[in-house]
C-alpha cells in the first residue's frame, strides 16, 4: 500500500455518520497502511464543547469492534484533535487555520489537506467559503480536497447555488461529492462485467435487451430521521442520486480508458440522453407511494415527527428512457421505497426471447421459453445469477429454466471494503471515478425536478401501500401496461 500523508479536517465530528461510518473507515485505512500512520492527523469540529480526550474516547469506541487491541485503537485515536466550532463565526476559522498549520508541522503532512463536510446541508457553502477566506487551505505544495456529503441541494437551483459557493474556494477537480452507492462492490462490478466481457457487452443493447429493472428496497421505515426525510421524500433521498447513478453505469457507452475523466465523460453523455419528461409523461411514467399501517407498524403519518397530513412519498417507481441508439425502445424501470418486504438492492437485466421457439413449433404448442435474465445482487449479498433456458433431463425436448450462479465467497467478502472506506481511500489518492461530478448531479436534478413539480401540484391518494409489500399496485401496472412484469415480486 502507498501511504498518503494528510491532515483531515472534519465538520460534523460529533455526528452520527462520523461515528458509524467515517471513523471506522479511516481506521481500516490506517490499519491497512493507506494513511501514513506517522504522518496523519484529524481535526474534528462540532458545536459541542468537547476536549481532545472526550473526542478520542468516542473514536476508540467507534473503532473498537475492528481493532486488534485496545492499544491499537488508542494509538489511532491519538491522531485526533477536537475544536469546538461555530461554522458561521469567521474567527473560528482563523483558529482552525493556526491549528492546522501547527499539526501540519508536527505530523509533517506535506501540506496535504482533506476537508470533509458531514453536517446539515445548509452549511456546506458557508464552510467551504470560510475555509478559503481564512486560509485553512494549504498553500505549500500539498493537495486540498473537499469531500462533501449528500444531499447536494434539494433541486437544480439550490444545487447550483451550492456548487457556485463551493466553486469560490475549490475547483471542480478538488470536489468529491459522495454517493455511497458508487462505493458498493457490486455496483463497481457492473463496469467489470460490461467492459471485461465481449459476451456481455456484445449483447448490451436494444437488439438483445428487453428492459432493465433496478430495485433499491428497504425493510425499515423512516425511523428517527423524519426531521430530514419528511422534507425530502424518496425522490430526492434515493432516486436523484443513488438510483440515477446506477442507471448511468448500466447505460453508459464504453470509456476509452478507466481513468476518472474518461468514465465521467461517458456517464455525462448517458445522462444527457436521459429523457426529461413533460408533465403528462411524469403522470404516466412515475408512481409515488406512502406506507400505511400494518398490525403494530404505524402508518408513515403517525411515525415520530411526521405531520399527520404529510404527503411526502416513501416510495417511487418509474420508467426511465435513454434516447440514444443503444437504448432505443428499452425501458429502465426503477423502484425504491421504505417499509418494503426486505432490504435489498438488485439489478435485473431482462433479455428478449428467441424470435422463434423451434421447440414449441415442432410440438405445435405454446412456447415455454422464459426471458433470459441477468441479475446482479448488490446488497446484502454480492451475487450474480444468469437465468437461461435448458433442457429438462429425460426423453423428449422439454425445456426448463436453469440458473448459473456466482456468489462472493467469505474470503472475498472479508477483503471487500465498506463503501465509505473505499471512497475515502479514492479521495486520498485523488481518484474521482466514484464520486458524482457537477455535470452528473445537475443533470439528475433536472430530471427529478419535473417529477417533483408535477407531484407538488397533484394531491396524492396516500397511504397506498402496505408495509411488507413491494409497493403500490400502480407500480405493477406501470409494467403491465407495457406487457411486462417485475422480475422480483413478492
Ligand atoms: C441514504 C438514504 O442515502 O441511503 C437513506 O438517505 C437510506 O434513507 C440509505 O436508508 C440506504 O443506503 P444502504 O447502503 O443501506 O442501501
Boltz pocket constraint, residues with backbone or C-beta under 6 A from the ligand:
constraints:
  - pocket:
      binder: B
      contacts: [[A, 180], [A, 218], [A, 237], [A, 379]]
      max_distance: 6.0
